[in-house]
């Protein structure tokens, strides 16, 4: 019975939402949020005695109050988000959505794959894992000088390969 009353109230909720919001899409989202809240709160809804059992008449003020509250919460949330965005540094505006970073990571992975295994291993241990030359040399069971030479050659080859890709 209450669900049917909510369904009958939809046109009025939509009209009120259109007056509150700037677009049909926002109004539809607001009505959807209000109806969800109403459905969640049906167990706690008790029609006031003033409506003499008229469920639709009892649901109308409740539905409009729920709609208004949902609108105000959304408005406050947007206002907080805008205030937060205004405090953020502006240098991020020119950055891409991450696609360029993904592309560069793929190019780096391809370039690493072209390195001989001992050079790749040395570069990953020292460059990516952050180990010292001594620690990496101990892991690979080679002298420290050999590890330094491998890292140096790997970096040179990687720079050469990536330089050709980036140009």
C-alpha contacts under 8 A as a table, 3 or more apart, distances in Angstrom:
res1	aa1	res2	aa2	distance
1	X	4	X	5.25
1	X	5	X	6.36
1	X	55	X	7.88
2	X	5	X	4.93
2	X	6	X	6.28
2	X	42	X	7.52
2	X	55	X	6.90
3	X	6	X	5.06
3	X	7	X	6.31
3	X	39	X	7.51
4	X	7	X	5.00
4	X	8	X	6.29
5	X	8	X	5.08
5	X	9	X	6.26
5	X	55	X	6.52
5	X	56	X	5.18
5	X	59	X	6.93
6	X	9	X	4.98
6	X	10	X	6.52
6	X	35	X	7.49
6	X	56	X	7.65
6	X	59	X	7.05
6	X	63	X	7.86
7	X	10	X	5.40
8	X	11	X	7.20
8	X	56	X	7.57
9	X	12	X	5.55
9	X	13	X	6.23
9	X	56	X	7.40
9	X	59	X	7.81
9	X	60	X	6.78
9	X	63	X	7.81
10	X	13	X	4.99
10	X	14	X	6.04
10	X	31	X	7.78
11	X	14	X	5.09
11	X	15	X	6.23
12	X	15	X	5.09
12	X	16	X	6.22
13	X	16	X	5.17
13	X	17	X	6.03
13	X	31	X	6.31
13	X	63	X	7.41
13	X	64	X	6.72
13	X	67	X	7.30
14	X	17	X	5.01
14	X	18	X	6.13
14	X	27	X	6.57
14	X	28	X	6.90
14	X	31	X	6.19
15	X	18	X	5.19
15	X	19	X	6.54
16	X	19	X	5.21
16	X	20	X	6.45
16	X	64	X	7.83
17	X	20	X	5.02
17	X	21	X	6.04
17	X	27	X	4.84
17	X	28	X	7.56
17	X	30	X	6.58
17	X	31	X	6.61
17	X	67	X	7.40
18	X	21	X	5.33
18	X	22	X	7.04
18	X	23	X	6.80
18	X	24	X	6.42
18	X	27	X	5.21
19	X	22	X	7.75
20	X	27	X	7.65
20	X	71	X	7.59
21	X	24	X	7.77
21	X	26	X	6.18
21	X	27	X	5.79
22	X	26	X	6.89
22	X	27	X	7.67
23	X	26	X	5.32
23	X	27	X	6.18
24	X	27	X	4.91
24	X	28	X	6.01
25	X	28	X	5.12
25	X	29	X	6.23
26	X	29	X	5.05
26	X	30	X	6.09
27	X	30	X	5.02
27	X	31	X	6.16
28	X	31	X	5.14
28	X	32	X	6.09
29	X	32	X	5.07
29	X	33	X	6.20
30	X	33	X	5.13
30	X	34	X	6.15
30	X	67	X	6.99
30	X	70	X	6.89
30	X	71	X	6.61
31	X	34	X	5.01
31	X	35	X	6.04
31	X	67	X	6.73
32	X	35	X	5.19
32	X	36	X	6.16
33	X	36	X	5.15
33	X	37	X	6.24
33	X	67	X	7.88
33	X	70	X	6.97
34	X	37	X	5.11
34	X	38	X	6.13
34	X	63	X	7.32
34	X	66	X	5.74
34	X	67	X	5.00
34	X	70	X	6.29
35	X	38	X	4.93
35	X	39	X	6.07
35	X	63	X	7.85
36	X	39	X	5.13
36	X	40	X	6.18
37	X	40	X	5.10
37	X	41	X	6.15
37	X	66	X	7.31
38	X	41	X	5.03
38	X	42	X	6.08
38	X	63	X	7.02
38	X	66	X	7.17
39	X	42	X	5.27
40	X	43	X	7.44
41	X	44	X	5.50
41	X	45	X	6.40
42	X	45	X	5.06
47	X	51	X	7.37
47	X	53	X	7.39
47	X	55	X	6.85
47	X	58	X	5.49
47	X	59	X	7.46
48	X	51	X	6.16
48	X	52	X	7.97
48	X	58	X	6.65
49	X	52	X	5.66
49	X	53	X	7.24
51	X	54	X	5.38
51	X	55	X	7.56
51	X	57	X	6.39
51	X	58	X	6.02
54	X	57	X	5.43
54	X	58	X	6.33
55	X	58	X	5.01
55	X	59	X	6.02
56	X	59	X	5.11
56	X	60	X	6.22
57	X	60	X	5.44
57	X	61	X	7.62
58	X	61	X	6.54
58	X	62	X	7.06
59	X	62	X	5.20
59	X	63	X	5.76
60	X	63	X	5.18
60	X	64	X	6.17
61	X	64	X	5.18
61	X	65	X	6.07
62	X	65	X	5.10
62	X	66	X	6.17
63	X	66	X	5.09
63	X	67	X	6.11
64	X	67	X	4.94
64	X	68	X	6.04
65	X	68	X	5.05
65	X	69	X	6.08
66	X	69	X	5.10
66	X	70	X	6.11
67	X	70	X	5.17
67	X	71	X	6.17
68	X	71	X	5.07
68	X	72	X	6.18
69	X	72	X	5.10
69	X	73	X	6.12
70	X	73	X	5.18
70	X	74	X	6.17
71	X	74	X	5.17
71	X	75	X	6.07
72	X	75	X	4.95
72	X	76	X	6.07
73	X	76	X	5.14
73	X	77	X	6.10
74	X	77	X	5.01
74	X	78	X	6.14
75	X	78	X	5.19
75	X	79	X	6.13
76	X	79	X	5.03
76	X	80	X	6.20
77	X	80	X	5.16
77	X	81	X	6.15
78	X	81	X	4.98
78	X	82	X	6.08
79	X	82	X	5.15
79	X	83	X	6.17
80	X	83	X	5.06
80	X	84	X	6.08
81	X	84	X	5.00
81	X	85	X	6.11
82	X	85	X	5.00
82	X	86	X	6.16
83	X	86	X	5.16
83	X	87	X	6.57
84	X	87	X	5.29
84	X	88	X	6.69
85	X	88	X	5.23
86	X	89	X	7.92
89	X	92	X	6.66
90	X	93	X	5.80
91	X	94	X	6.70
92	X	95	X	5.51
95	X	98	X	7.99
96	X	99	X	6.72
96	X	100	X	6.64
97	X	100	X	7.66
98	X	101	X	5.19
98	X	102	X	6.36
99	X	102	X	5.12
99	X	103	X	6.21
100	X	103	X	5.04
100	X	104	X	6.18
101	X	104	X	5.08
101	X	105	X	6.14
102	X	105	X	5.08
102	X	106	X	6.31
103	X	106	X	5.18
103	X	107	X	6.34
104	X	107	X	4.98
104	X	108	X	6.12
105	X	108	X	4.99
105	X	109	X	6.16
106	X	109	X	5.05
106	X	110	X	6.21
107	X	110	X	5.10
107	X	111	X	6.12
107	X	162	X	7.45
107	X	165	X	7.65
108	X	111	X	5.02
108	X	112	X	6.05
108	X	162	X	7.22
109	X	112	X	5.09
109	X	113	X	6.20
110	X	113	X	5.09
110	X	114	X	6.64
111	X	114	X	5.29
111	X	115	X	7.02
111	X	158	X	6.25
111	X	161	X	6.26
111	X	162	X	6.72
112	X	115	X	5.44
112	X	120	X	6.36
112	X	158	X	6.89
113	X	116	X	7.85
113	X	120	X	7.66
115	X	119	X	6.22
115	X	120	X	5.58
115	X	154	X	6.94
115	X	157	X	7.48
115	X	158	X	7.61
116	X	119	X	5.51
116	X	120	X	6.13
117	X	120	X	5.03
117	X	121	X	5.93
118	X	121	X	5.15
118	X	122	X	6.19
118	X	150	X	7.26
119	X	122	X	5.11
119	X	123	X	6.14
119	X	150	X	5.19
119	X	151	X	6.37
119	X	153	X	7.16
119	X	154	X	5.19
120	X	123	X	5.18
120	X	124	X	6.07
120	X	154	X	6.62
121	X	124	X	5.24
121	X	125	X	6.12
122	X	125	X	5.28
122	X	126	X	6.12
122	X	127	X	7.99
122	X	136	X	6.93
122	X	147	X	6.45
122	X	150	X	6.14
122	X	151	X	5.49
122	X	154	X	7.76
123	X	126	X	5.33
123	X	127	X	5.19
123	X	128	X	7.02
123	X	150	X	7.58
123	X	151	X	5.20
123	X	154	X	6.29
123	X	155	X	7.24
124	X	127	X	5.30
124	X	128	X	4.77
124	X	129	X	6.12
125	X	128	X	5.97
125	X	129	X	4.93
125	X	130	X	6.51
125	X	131	X	5.85
125	X	136	X	5.97
126	X	129	X	5.81
126	X	130	X	5.03
126	X	131	X	4.77
126	X	132	X	6.03
126	X	133	X	6.41
126	X	136	X	6.55
126	X	151	X	7.44
127	X	130	X	5.52
127	X	131	X	7.50
131	X	134	X	7.98
131	X	135	X	5.95
131	X	136	X	6.12
132	X	135	X	5.17
132	X	136	X	6.20
133	X	136	X	5.15
133	X	137	X	5.94
133	X	144	X	6.21
133	X	147	X	6.26
133	X	148	X	6.36
134	X	137	X	5.06
134	X	138	X	6.22
134	X	144	X	5.61
134	X	147	X	7.99
135	X	138	X	5.15
135	X	139	X	6.35
136	X	139	X	5.08
136	X	140	X	6.23
136	X	147	X	7.11
137	X	140	X	5.17
137	X	141	X	5.71
137	X	142	X	5.13
137	X	143	X	5.92
137	X	144	X	5.32
137	X	146	X	7.77
137	X	147	X	5.56
138	X	141	X	4.93
138	X	142	X	6.57
138	X	143	X	7.78
142	X	146	X	6.38
142	X	147	X	6.78
143	X	146	X	5.31
143	X	147	X	6.54
144	X	147	X	5.07
144	X	148	X	6.24
145	X	148	X	5.10
145	X	149	X	6.18
146	X	149	X	5.08
146	X	150	X	6.14
147	X	150	X	5.08
147	X	151	X	6.17
148	X	151	X	5.20
148	X	152	X	6.12
149	X	152	X	5.07
149	X	153	X	6.11
150	X	153	X	5.17
150	X	154	X	5.94
151	X	154	X	5.07
151	X	155	X	6.09
152	X	155	X	5.24
152	X	156	X	6.26
153	X	156	X	5.10
153	X	157	X	6.13
154	X	157	X	5.20
154	X	158	X	5.94
155	X	158	X	5.05
155	X	159	X	5.96
156	X	159	X	5.15
156	X	160	X	6.13
157	X	160	X	5.03
157	X	161	X	6.09
158	X	161	X	5.08
158	X	162	X	5.95
159	X	162	X	5.17
159	X	163	X	5.69
160	X	163	X	5.11
160	X	164	X	6.39
161	X	164	X	5.38
161	X	165	X	6.45
162	X	165	X	4.88
162	X	166	X	5.89
163	X	166	X	5.20
163	X	167	X	6.16
164	X	167	X	5.49
